[in-house]
Amino acid sequence: MRKPNIAVLGATGVVGREILKILSEDKVPYNEIKFLASSKSAGKKTKFDGKDYTIIEATPEAFEGVNIVLASAGGSTSLKLAPEAVKRGAVYIDNSSAFRMDKDVPLVIAGVNDDDLKKHHGIIANPNCSTSQLMLVLKPLHDYAKIKRMVVSTYQAVSGAGLAAINELRQNTIAENEGKSFENVKFKKPIAYNVIPQIDVFCDNGYTKEEMKVTNETKKILHLDDDTRIACTAVRVPVFHGHSEAVNIEFEKEITPEKAREILENAWGVEVVDDIENYVYPTPRDAAGKNPVYVGRIRKDLVFDNGIALWCVADNIRIGAALNTVRLAEKVIEMQLF
Ligand SMILES: NC(=O)c1ccc[n+]([C@@H]2O[C@H](COP(=O)([O-])OP(=O)(O)OC[C@H]3O[C@@H](n4cnc5c(N)ncnc54)[C@H](OP(=O)(O)O)[C@@H]3O)[C@@H](O)[C@H]2O)c1
């Protein structure tokens, strides 16, 4: 099997650092590897697999000889650099939203719609974090009973907005505890001891871009009919790591909570944590640093026919970004799609 030359773009960021950890944990095969970031970080050192590497500025030429790029450097960087990398023969796996809804770009969750990878023309997109964790839960239920409609409410950790957002929660909380004033920059409202019902900008329909990502990306990944109705409310909460989601799903076919539980207990990448009599259900603290999507509170939905309500929690940096990026790279290597 051919081993690729790998470049990690955005290696100094929240997602990039986690990608480095998982590449090493999973022993992803490579021939050569390099780490790219902005000019600000060029020359700094990073450790990988016990060796020191120098961060290189992400110029177009930096992609010469690279076969697979694992990119988490934001949308504008990807819009500029993905075509440069692809022109030089690389497969560009992107964490930003820049190409996700492009019809020529597969949007893939490993283990859910792997076959879509075969249709790539150089760029492969990693879904938004709140969509990602949901897909591993929905796919096996959809295969059994077919999704008709769905309402999702998210409770999203600040790490989903990068390093600066993590620092803002920490500093805002300290200032609040010490009775000092604090100027929020990353969020529109103070995030300490608060919840903010806005993630990303508002669209014309009154929903935010983050909310519409859940609607549109879910349909693309699960190949749902265009008119499948999915609504989301996305909320930022003062949690460092781990997104939580309350999900209400209506299915075409009858499905009992017992059957849903059985399906999810056998689903790849999912762990059921659901024993309310003993107060057992997943929380973001349980999920931080872990790979599975945890599901609990599985019950009959009281609004929808053939409805199931559930609660799911996952590490947004892992399954929501870095882990799926690395899994996609592993699939590309396994399927020799580079
Ligand atoms: N955090 C999440 O849960 C999550 C989930 C899904 C997707 N994503 C996406 O992943 C991307 C990165 O997110 P993050 O949370 O890791 O952000 P972050 O912590 O702010 O890190 C951003 C990274 O991008 C690099 N970068 C910025 N501008 C660049 C440029 N012009 N050229 C090259 N590199 C540049 C930065 O390098 P310097 O350090 O040199 O500035 C840094 O390595 C974003 O597109 C985000 O939407 C994040």
The ligand as a Gaussian input file, in Angstrom:
#p B3LYP/6-31G(d) Opt

LIG

0 1
 N      -13.112000      24.037000      17.013000
 C      -14.035000      23.215000      16.530000
 O      -14.785000      22.509000      17.255000
 C      -14.221000      23.086000      15.075000
 C      -15.091000      22.113000      14.628000
 C      -15.284000      21.948000      13.275000
 C      -14.613000      22.749000      12.416000
 N      -13.762000      23.712000      12.864000
 C      -13.078000      24.522000      11.872000
 O      -11.683000      24.262000      11.904000
 C      -10.977000      25.440000      11.589000
 C       -9.986000      25.778000      12.694000
 O      -10.649000      25.915000      13.918000
 P       -9.860000      26.033000      15.299000
 O      -10.912000      25.966000      16.310000
 O       -8.715000      25.085000      15.364000
 O       -9.269000      27.533000      15.195000
 P       -8.001000      28.183000      15.904000
 O       -7.726000      27.545000      17.213000
 O       -8.223000      29.642000      15.846000
 O       -6.765000      27.816000      14.909000
 C       -6.668000      28.315000      13.603000
 C       -5.475000      27.707000      12.880000
 O       -5.442000      28.179000      11.544000
 C       -4.182000      28.798000      11.273000
 N       -4.328000      29.907000      10.331000
 C       -5.087000      31.014000      10.496000
 N       -4.939000      31.827000       9.408000
 C       -4.084000      31.204000       8.575000
 C       -3.534000      31.530000       7.307000
 N       -3.836000      32.664000       6.671000
 N       -2.667000      30.658000       6.731000
 C       -2.352000      29.500000       7.356000
 N       -2.833000      29.140000       8.561000
 C       -3.697000      29.978000       9.164000
 C       -3.710000      29.266000      12.624000
 O       -2.313000      29.463000      12.569000
 P       -1.594000      30.568000      13.564000
 O       -1.555000      29.913000      14.915000
 O       -0.280000      30.726000      12.930000
 O       -2.462000      31.789000      13.516000
 C       -4.123000      28.085000      13.497000
 O       -3.215000      27.019000      13.327000
 C      -12.048000      26.510000      11.340000
 O      -12.356000      26.516000       9.963000
 C      -13.227000      26.012000      12.124000
 O      -14.440000      26.491000      11.629000
 C      -13.543000      23.879000      14.172000

